[in-house]
Amino acid sequence: MPFGYIGQNQPNQKVKNAGVISSFEISHLDHLDQVGGVLEHIQTADFTDYNETVNFTNVKESHYNIHFLTISNLHGNSSTAQDVGIRVSNDGGSTFEDGTHKYGTQGVSEGGTVNTVKSEDNNRFMFAPDLDAETNASVNGHAWIYNLGSSTRYTMTATRCSISQSSHPARMRDGGSFFNTLEAHNAIQVMSSSNGGFSKGTIKLYGLREWV
């Protein structure tokens, strides 16, 4: 059926809104599973005690080409500052990839200092640096994750986060990463660089429904 021509057959409507989709058409497209540009919730991990890692093993990689991961009020469990990373799995979460990840990130501190952190060979996608168990230390941010279910495209991320600590009241960091092997992935793990784990936080995973 044609979509987006409200006004053609409405004699009382003075302006023809060509290209506008009606509520009926939206409902019909949704029934066909063809409405795009919508974030659909997949899973939430909300915890207030120790977790070494946070794993998502039902990512619906065959349904979504783009995933959106939000991290809120994430606190470290180690007295030593550790980087927060993301890893992927090709066996449903039984193991997570420890191979070559490449990333580049740039951060800005509250004083305006800019610094760059990059790696040509790491065991994770970079999300945030220097999270520890300090009272006021937390990380908030999000990651776009691309091509998880594809065996012909690299799995890649685009991230943005803010980090707060007593010694560094506010910092932000943007970055991008990719896994240097072509393979399909079907699980996601949020982890710390030296396995110190997390004491509390909320992590949510969404899939982006695209226009068919």
C-alpha positions in Angstrom: 0.0 0.0 0.0 1.2 3.6 -0.6 2.3 5.5 2.5 2.7 9.1 3.3 0.0 11.0 1.4 -2.3 12.4 4.1 -4.5 15.1 2.6 -5.1 13.7 -0.8 -8.6 12.4 0.1 -9.3 14.7 3.0 -11.5 17.6 1.6 -11.4 19.5 4.9 -7.7 19.5 5.2 -6.3 22.6 3.5 -2.6 21.6 3.5 -1.6 18.4 1.8 1.0 16.9 4.0 2.7 14.7 1.4 5.3 12.5 3.0 3.7 12.5 6.4 2.8 9.0 7.7 -0.6 8.6 9.4 -1.2 6.8 12.7 -2.9 4.1 10.8 0.1 3.6 8.4 2.5 3.6 11.4 0.3 0.8 13.0 0.3 -1.1 9.8 4.1 -0.8 9.3 4.6 -1.9 12.9 2.5 -4.9 12.3 4.7 -5.8 9.4 7.8 -5.2 11.6 8.9 -2.4 9.2 9.0 0.7 11.4 12.5 2.0 11.6 14.6 4.3 13.7 13.2 2.8 17.0 15.3 1.6 19.9 13.9 -1.6 21.3 14.9 -2.8 24.8 16.6 -6.2 24.9 17.9 -6.6 28.5 18.7 -4.7 31.7 21.4 -5.6 34.2 20.7 -3.7 37.4 22.9 -4.7 40.4 24.0 -3.4 43.8 26.6 -6.0 44.7 29.8 -7.4 43.2 29.9 -8.5 39.6 33.2 -9.4 38.0 31.7 -8.9 34.6 28.3 -8.1 33.2 27.3 -10.3 30.3 24.5 -10.1 27.7 24.0 -13.5 26.0 20.7 -12.8 24.1 21.6 -9.8 21.9 19.4 -10.8 18.9 22.2 -10.2 16.5 20.3 -11.7 13.6 17.5 -9.1 14.1 19.6 -5.9 14.8 22.6 -4.6 12.8 23.1 -1.8 15.4 23.0 -2.1 19.2 23.0 0.6 21.8 24.4 0.0 25.3 23.9 2.5 28.1 26.0 2.4 31.3 24.7 4.4 34.3 26.2 5.0 37.8 28.8 2.2 37.3 31.1 1.9 40.3 34.4 -0.1 40.5 35.2 -2.7 43.1 39.0 -2.4 43.1 41.2 0.1 44.9 43.3 0.2 41.8 42.0 2.3 38.9 41.0 0.1 36.0 39.7 0.7 32.5 36.2 -0.3 31.6 36.0 -2.3 28.4 33.6 -4.2 26.2 34.2 -7.6 24.6 32.2 -9.8 22.3 31.7 -13.6 21.9 31.2 -15.9 19.0 29.9 -18.8 21.0 26.9 -17.4 22.9 29.0 -16.1 25.9 30.8 -19.3 26.8 34.0 -17.4 26.0 34.8 -13.8 25.1 37.2 -12.6 22.5 40.7 -11.8 23.8 42.2 -11.1 20.4 43.3 -7.9 18.7 41.1 -4.9 19.3 42.1 -1.5 17.9 40.9 1.7 19.4 41.5 5.5 19.6 39.9 7.8 22.2 40.2 11.4 23.2 39.3 12.9 26.6 38.9 16.3 28.0 39.2 17.1 31.8 37.4 19.8 33.7 40.5 22.0 33.5 40.5 21.8 29.7 43.4 19.3 29.3 43.0 17.1 26.3 44.6 13.7 26.1 44.6 10.8 23.6 44.6 7.1 24.5 45.0 4.5 21.6 46.0 0.9 21.1 46.8 -1.2 18.1 46.6 -4.5 20.0 44.3 -4.8 23.0 42.0 -7.4 24.5 38.9 -5.2 24.6 37.0 -2.3 23.1 37.8 0.8 25.2 34.9 2.4 27.0 36.2 4.4 30.0 39.5 4.8 31.9 40.4 4.8 35.6 37.4 3.5 37.4 38.1 2.4 41.0 36.3 1.9 44.4 36.7 5.5 45.5 33.5 6.8 47.1 32.7 9.4 44.4 34.0 7.4 41.4 31.5 6.4 38.7 31.1 6.1 35.0 28.1 7.0 32.8 27.8 6.8 29.1 26.8 4.9 26.0 28.2 2.8 23.2 26.9 2.2 19.7 27.9 -1.3 18.6 27.8 -2.1 14.9 27.7 -5.4 12.8 27.5 -7.9 15.6 25.8 -10.6 13.6 27.8 -10.1 10.4 30.6 -12.4 9.3 31.6 -10.1 6.5 31.9 -6.8 8.4 34.1 -5.8 11.4 32.4 -5.4 14.7 32.9 -1.8 15.7 32.0 0.6 18.5 31.5 4.3 19.0 31.5 5.4 22.6 31.0 8.5 24.8 31.3 8.5 28.6 31.9 10.8 31.6 34.0 9.8 34.6 34.0 11.4 38.0 36.3 11.0 40.9 37.2 13.1 44.0 40.6 14.0 42.4 39.0 14.5 39.0 35.5 16.0 39.4 34.6 15.7 35.7 36.1 14.2 32.6 34.6 13.0 29.3 35.9 10.7 26.7 34.9 9.9 23.1 36.3 7.0 21.1 36.0 4.3 18.5 37.1 0.7 18.4 37.0 -2.4 16.1 37.7 -6.1 16.4 40.4 -7.0 13.9 38.8 -10.3 12.7 35.8 -10.8 10.4 33.3 -13.0 12.3 29.8 -12.9 13.7 29.2 -12.2 17.4 26.3 -13.2 19.6 27.1 -12.0 23.1 28.5 -8.9 24.8 30.5 -8.5 28.0 31.3 -5.3 30.1 34.5 -5.9 32.0 37.4 -4.2 33.8 41.0 -4.3 32.5 42.4 -6.3 35.5 39.3 -8.2 36.4 38.6 -6.0 39.5 34.9 -6.0 38.7 32.1 -3.7 39.7 30.2 -3.0 42.9 27.0 -1.5 41.4 25.5 0.0 38.3 22.8 -0.3 35.7 23.6 -1.4 32.1 20.9 -1.6 29.4 21.1 -3.1 26.0 18.9 -2.0 23.1 18.6 -2.9 19.4 18.0 -0.3 16.7 15.2 -1.3 14.4 16.0 0.0 10.9 13.7 0.8 8.0 13.2 -2.2 5.8 
